[in-house]
């Protein structure tokens, strides 16, 4: 029998409700090697907002509090070192959370992560010694190197001209991998090459409806259409990856 985790409802939904039309959201998610899930819960209340751990049996507990004024969004786990990296879409920061003791530090911050009146830092991935972040409002894909001491290096803009970029995925390992990015606003998926050039490879004509998440397993691409704005046909699309 499947088990589901649940959280108490927020008694104080903030500006989040007006911005995303929801009193609470579970956004980023990551799975640890022990089978536990780590979920970013966004409620706008100080007693609930933060990172929650869901055990394989379905019990949930908050392991780290995050500022209620923010929107924790994309998240990735560095299982080797025991850290979660979380993009905050309002506070122009990438948080680093210890899964051992719940300590939180602002690992990277800067104007490149700014929401600019909308949603800023959004999707987040760990790849090839760096934290990669999309900025939805700015339409950019950013790379933040991990220094030898674990600190963040300078934020680098890898690609621009991608307004509405949400989640993204790498087509393979190493420095030569291209990137597939979900462009929520225009219901497209764009291939971003090493030189920064871009090619639209999936569109609404293929069935996309405000795609918000993307993953690659083997030669298959999985794209989640959230239909936030279209309100039409939320779905999961499968496509074949051609390297």
C-alpha positions as a printed NumPy array, in Angstrom:
array([[  0.   ,   0.   ,   0.   ],
       [  1.321,   3.448,  -0.904],
       [  2.072,   5.816,   1.966],
       [  1.636,   9.559,   1.779],
       [  3.178,  12.253,   3.932],
       [  1.113,  15.22 ,   5.065],
       [  1.816,  18.556,   6.742],
       [ -0.336,  20.772,   8.932],
       [ -2.03 ,  23.561,   7.004],
       [ -0.659,  27.089,   7.249],
       [ -2.696,  29.583,   9.25 ],
       [ -0.922,  32.557,   7.734],
       [ -0.638,  32.341,   3.942],
       [  1.473,  35.324,   2.814],
       [  2.018,  37.158,  -0.432],
       [  2.829,  33.705,  -1.794],
       [ -0.878,  33.04 ,  -2.198],
       [ -1.368,  36.164,  -4.287],
       [  1.727,  35.466,  -6.362],
       [  1.228,  31.777,  -7.068],
       [ -2.47 ,  31.441,  -6.162],
       [ -1.772,  28.748,  -3.617],
       [ -1.629,  28.888,   0.204],
       [  1.167,  26.309,   0.277],
       [  3.433,  24.563,  -2.197],
       [  5.794,  21.617,  -2.133],
       [  8.273,  22.556,  -4.802],
       [ 11.826,  21.151,  -4.801],
       [ 12.351,  17.469,  -4.086],
       [ 15.444,  15.264,  -3.791],
       [ 16.015,  11.626,  -2.83 ],
       [ 18.815,  10.441,  -0.541],
       [ 20.657,   7.145,  -0.835],
       [ 18.751,   5.772,   2.171],
       [ 15.414,   6.31 ,   0.443],
       [ 14.382,   9.421,   2.36 ],
       [ 12.882,  12.268,   0.387],
       [ 13.729,  15.916,   1.035],
       [ 11.002,  18.392,   0.14 ],
       [ 10.976,  22.187,   0.062],
       [  7.706,  23.299,   1.648],
       [  6.644,  26.881,   0.978],
       [  3.875,  28.223,   3.208],
       [  4.977,  31.699,   4.259],
       [  4.684,  30.731,   7.935],
       [  7.783,  30.494,  10.156],
       [  6.606,  27.288,  11.821],
       [  6.248,  25.354,   8.554],
       [  8.4  ,  26.852,   5.818],
       [ 11.628,  25.005,   5.125],
       [ 13.038,  21.602,   4.253],
       [ 11.147,  18.504,   5.332],
       [ 12.423,  14.957,   5.386],
       [  9.979,  12.198,   4.461],
       [ 11.053,   8.736,   5.577],
       [ 10.427,   5.603,   3.489],
       [  7.507,   4.86 ,   5.843],
       [  5.868,   8.233,   5.082],
       [  6.559,  10.118,   8.316],
       [  7.592,  13.75 ,   7.808],
       [  9.626,  16.141,   9.945],
       [ 11.111,  19.55 ,   9.292],
       [ 14.9  ,  19.437,   9.389],
       [ 15.599,  23.09 ,   8.507],
       [ 13.663,  26.347,   8.662],
       [ 13.911,  28.812,   5.779],
       [ 12.859,  32.488,   5.763],
       [  9.06 ,  32.71 ,   5.379],
       [  9.435,  35.726,   3.066],
       [ 11.109,  33.596,   0.406],
       [ 10.032,  30.926,  -2.045],
       [ 12.293,  27.862,  -1.815],
       [ 12.134,  26.299,  -5.246],
       [ 14.555,  24.066,  -7.175],
       [ 16.657,  21.788,  -4.979],
       [ 19.447,  19.23 ,  -5.38 ],
       [ 21.231,  16.939,  -2.934],
       [ 24.981,  16.496,  -2.637],
       [ 24.679,  13.129,  -0.902],
       [ 28.435,  12.715,  -0.643],
       [ 28.893,  15.799,   1.536],
       [ 25.436,  15.855,   3.122],
       [ 24.184,  19.162,   1.748],
       [ 21.043,  20.304,  -0.011],
       [ 21.25 ,  23.309,  -2.321],
       [ 18.016,  25.286,  -2.626],
       [ 17.206,  28.134,  -5.017],
       [ 15.1  ,  30.898,  -3.459],
       [ 12.936,  32.56 ,  -6.1  ],
       [ 12.351,  35.773,  -4.124],
       [ 15.409,  36.359,  -1.948],
       [ 18.159,  36.228,  -4.639],
       [ 20.031,  33.46 ,  -2.871],
       [ 21.002,  29.804,  -3.034],
       [ 20.722,  28.215,   0.404],
       [ 22.939,  25.359,   1.533],
       [ 21.28 ,  23.103,   4.099],
       [ 23.04 ,  20.424,   6.141],
       [ 20.929,  17.272,   6.288],
       [ 22.86 ,  16.231,   9.4  ],
       [ 22.058,  19.168,  11.693],
       [ 19.708,  21.416,   9.682],
       [ 22.078,  24.378,   9.631],
       [ 21.395,  26.858,   6.827],
       [ 23.815,  29.245,   5.123],
       [ 23.38 ,  31.627,   2.211],
       [ 25.814,  29.795,  -0.06 ],
       [ 25.535,  32.138,  -3.046],
       [ 23.831,  35.476,  -3.539],
       [ 23.874,  38.233,  -6.102],
       [ 21.871,  40.314,  -8.582],
       [ 22.099,  37.492, -11.132],
       [ 19.659,  35.563,  -8.913],
       [ 17.249,  38.485,  -8.457],
       [ 13.516,  38.064,  -9.162],
       [ 13.306,  41.463, -10.846],
       [  9.606,  41.776, -10.076],
       [  8.757,  38.143, -10.831],
       [ 10.345,  34.799,  -9.991],
       [ 14.139,  34.774,  -9.949],
       [ 16.269,  31.724,  -9.119],
       [ 14.151,  28.707,  -9.978],
       [ 15.522,  25.41 , -11.303],
       [ 18.696,  24.054,  -9.702],
       [ 21.028,  21.189, -10.629],
       [ 24.456,  19.935,  -9.51 ],
       [ 26.708,  19.13 , -12.457],
       [ 30.419,  18.874, -13.111],
       [ 31.622,  20.607,  -9.939],
       [ 29.125,  23.444,  -9.994],
       [ 25.647,  24.496,  -8.949],
       [ 23.561,  25.49 , -11.975],
       [ 20.536,  27.77 , -11.553],
       [ 17.916,  29.166, -13.903],
       [ 16.525,  32.681, -13.417],
       [ 12.976,  32.728, -14.748],
       [ 12.432,  36.485, -14.85 ],
       [ 15.878,  37.314, -16.256],
       [ 15.754,  34.442, -18.759],
       [ 19.243,  33.226, -17.889],
       [ 21.046,  30.012, -17.049],
       [ 23.762,  30.459, -14.426],
       [ 26.749,  28.395, -13.302],
       [ 28.219,  28.774,  -9.794],
       [ 31.489,  26.851,  -9.328],
       [ 32.096,  24.959,  -6.108],
       [ 35.468,  26.014,  -4.708],
       [ 37.873,  23.515,  -3.15 ],
       [ 36.843,  24.711,   0.321],
       [ 33.142,  24.279,  -0.478],
       [ 32.367,  27.96 ,  -0.94 ],
       [ 30.719,  29.453,  -4.017],
       [ 32.783,  30.892,  -6.837],
       [ 31.719,  33.826,  -9.037],
       [ 28.287,  33.489, -10.642],
       [ 28.652,  32.979, -14.394],
       [ 25.957,  33.519, -17.036],
       [ 26.056,  30.55 , -19.413],
       [ 23.018,  31.391, -21.545],
       [ 20.548,  34.272, -21.844],
       [ 17.496,  35.189, -23.892],
       [ 15.382,  32.48 , -22.215],
       [ 12.473,  34.359, -20.565],
       [ 10.297,  31.944, -18.621],
       [ 13.014,  29.296, -18.147],
       [ 12.082,  26.898, -15.37 ],
       [ 13.659,  23.496, -14.782],
       [ 16.425,  21.995, -16.919],
       [ 18.435,  18.793, -17.314],
       [ 21.823,  17.796, -18.683],
       [ 21.933,  15.386, -21.611],
       [ 24.98 ,  13.582, -20.221],
       [ 27.908,  13.798, -17.793],
       [ 30.96 ,  16.036, -17.991],
       [ 31.7  ,  19.444, -19.412],
       [ 30.536,  18.666, -22.948],
       [ 26.912,  17.912, -22.09 ],
       [ 24.206,  20.049, -23.647],
       [ 21.176,  21.175, -21.646],
       [ 17.447,  20.794, -22.202],
       [ 15.481,  23.638, -20.608],
       [ 11.731,  23.881, -19.991],
       [ 10.463,  27.325, -21.011],
       [  7.3  ,  27.657, -18.993],
       [  5.996,  30.895, -20.457],
       [  6.072,  29.792, -24.092],
       [  5.39 ,  26.071, -23.652],
       [  8.641,  24.996, -25.283],
       [ 11.738,  22.945, -24.546],
       [ 15.003,  24.463, -25.728],
       [ 18.326,  22.73 , -26.354],
       [ 21.243,  24.84 , -25.082],
       [ 24.637,  23.908, -26.522],
       [ 28.101,  24.466, -25.085],
       [ 28.642,  27.612, -27.15 ],
       [ 25.417,  29.132, -25.814],
       [ 23.47 ,  28.592, -29.025],
       [ 19.861,  27.496, -28.65 ],
       [ 17.353,  25.399, -30.578],
       [ 13.677,  24.84 , -29.805],
       [ 13.068,  21.09 , -29.898],
       [  9.539,  20.733, -28.425],
       [  6.545,  23.096, -28.557],
       [  2.873,  23.338, -27.661],
       [  2.174,  21.581, -30.947],
       [  3.845,  18.508, -29.423],
       [  1.564,  18.718, -26.378],
       [  3.474,  20.985, -23.973],
       [  1.42 ,  23.183, -21.662],
       [  3.589,  25.451, -19.47 ],
       [  6.338,  22.849, -18.83 ],
       [  7.782,  23.204, -15.331],
       [ 10.037,  20.181, -14.816],
       [ 12.296,  18.054, -16.966],
       [ 14.336,  14.899, -16.394],
       [ 16.404,  12.533, -18.529],
       [ 16.862,   8.822, -17.947],
       [ 18.858,   6.903, -20.514],
       [ 17.555,   7.97 , -23.9  ],
       [ 14.176,   9.186, -22.632],
       [ 13.249,  12.768, -21.779],
       [ 10.391,  13.343, -19.322],
       [  8.693,  16.751, -19.396],
       [  6.003,  17.752, -16.906],
       [  3.411,  20.228, -18.192],
       [  1.97 ,  22.085, -15.216],
       [ -0.525,  24.168, -17.269],
       [ -0.197,  27.048, -14.781],
       [ -1.333,  29.679, -17.265],
       [ -2.962,  27.716, -20.067],
       [ -5.201,  25.793, -17.646],
       [ -5.267,  23.178, -20.387],
       [ -4.019,  19.574, -20.471],
       [ -1.515,  19.123, -17.621],
       [  0.497,  16.095, -18.68 ],
       [  3.8  ,  14.257, -18.683],
       [  5.416,  13.994, -22.111],
       [  7.995,  11.405, -23.104],
       [ 10.433,  12.176, -25.89 ],
       [ 13.498,  10.418, -27.29 ],
       [ 16.887,  12.006, -26.732],
       [ 19.027,  12.191, -29.859],
       [ 22.62 ,  12.931, -28.872]])
